[in-house]
Amino acid sequence: MEFDIQCLYEILETRFDISEKELQEADSFSDLGLDSIAIMCIMQELEEVLNVEFNNTNLGDLDSVPKLYKYICNYPKIREKS
């Protein structure tokens, strides 16, 4: 599966019932009412969708859609698939 920002938006919209517009306008996941447990759930779903296992990371560093997207795009196993 090819990963793009739209894929991330769709996962977040489906799992948390948050519109793409809200996701684009939010400065952080906490602005959307999402905490580190929610981010862990997102990461688990992304692992399943992308068929990859992410290394343990400080989820606090991935506190927004752009930061999470950048992390995923720069993850070596994702880059290899592109």
Contacts in CASP RR format, 6 or more apart in sequence:
PFRMAT RR
TARGET T0000
AUTHOR 0000-0000-0000
METHOD contacts of the structure
MODEL  1
MEFDIQCLYEILETRFDISEKELQEADSFSDLGLDSIAIMCIMQELEEVL
NVEFNNTNLGDLDSVPKLYKYICNYPKIREKS
1 7 0 8 1.000
1 49 0 8 1.000
1 50 0 8 1.000
1 51 0 8 1.000
2 81 0 8 1.000
2 82 0 8 1.000
3 50 0 8 1.000
3 72 0 8 1.000
3 73 0 8 1.000
3 78 0 8 1.000
5 65 0 8 1.000
5 69 0 8 1.000
7 49 0 8 1.000
8 46 0 8 1.000
8 65 0 8 1.000
8 68 0 8 1.000
8 69 0 8 1.000
8 72 0 8 1.000
9 20 0 8 1.000
9 23 0 8 1.000
9 65 0 8 1.000
11 42 0 8 1.000
11 45 0 8 1.000
11 46 0 8 1.000
11 49 0 8 1.000
12 18 0 8 1.000
12 23 0 8 1.000
12 42 0 8 1.000
12 65 0 8 1.000
13 19 0 8 1.000
13 20 0 8 1.000
13 23 0 8 1.000
15 41 0 8 1.000
15 42 0 8 1.000
15 45 0 8 1.000
16 32 0 8 1.000
16 34 0 8 1.000
16 38 0 8 1.000
18 32 0 8 1.000
22 32 0 8 1.000
23 32 0 8 1.000
23 65 0 8 1.000
24 65 0 8 1.000
26 32 0 8 1.000
26 64 0 8 1.000
26 65 0 8 1.000
27 64 0 8 1.000
28 63 0 8 1.000
28 64 0 8 1.000
29 35 0 8 1.000
29 38 0 8 1.000
29 39 0 8 1.000
29 63 0 8 1.000
29 64 0 8 1.000
29 65 0 8 1.000
30 63 0 8 1.000
36 59 0 8 1.000
36 60 0 8 1.000
39 59 0 8 1.000
39 60 0 8 1.000
39 62 0 8 1.000
39 63 0 8 1.000
39 68 0 8 1.000
40 59 0 8 1.000
42 68 0 8 1.000
43 54 0 8 1.000
43 59 0 8 1.000
46 52 0 8 1.000
46 54 0 8 1.000
46 72 0 8 1.000
47 53 0 8 1.000
47 54 0 8 1.000
50 72 0 8 1.000
50 78 0 8 1.000
50 81 0 8 1.000
52 75 0 8 1.000
52 77 0 8 1.000
52 78 0 8 1.000
54 75 0 8 1.000
57 71 0 8 1.000
61 67 0 8 1.000
61 71 0 8 1.000
62 68 0 8 1.000
62 71 0 8 1.000
72 78 0 8 1.000
73 79 0 8 1.000
END
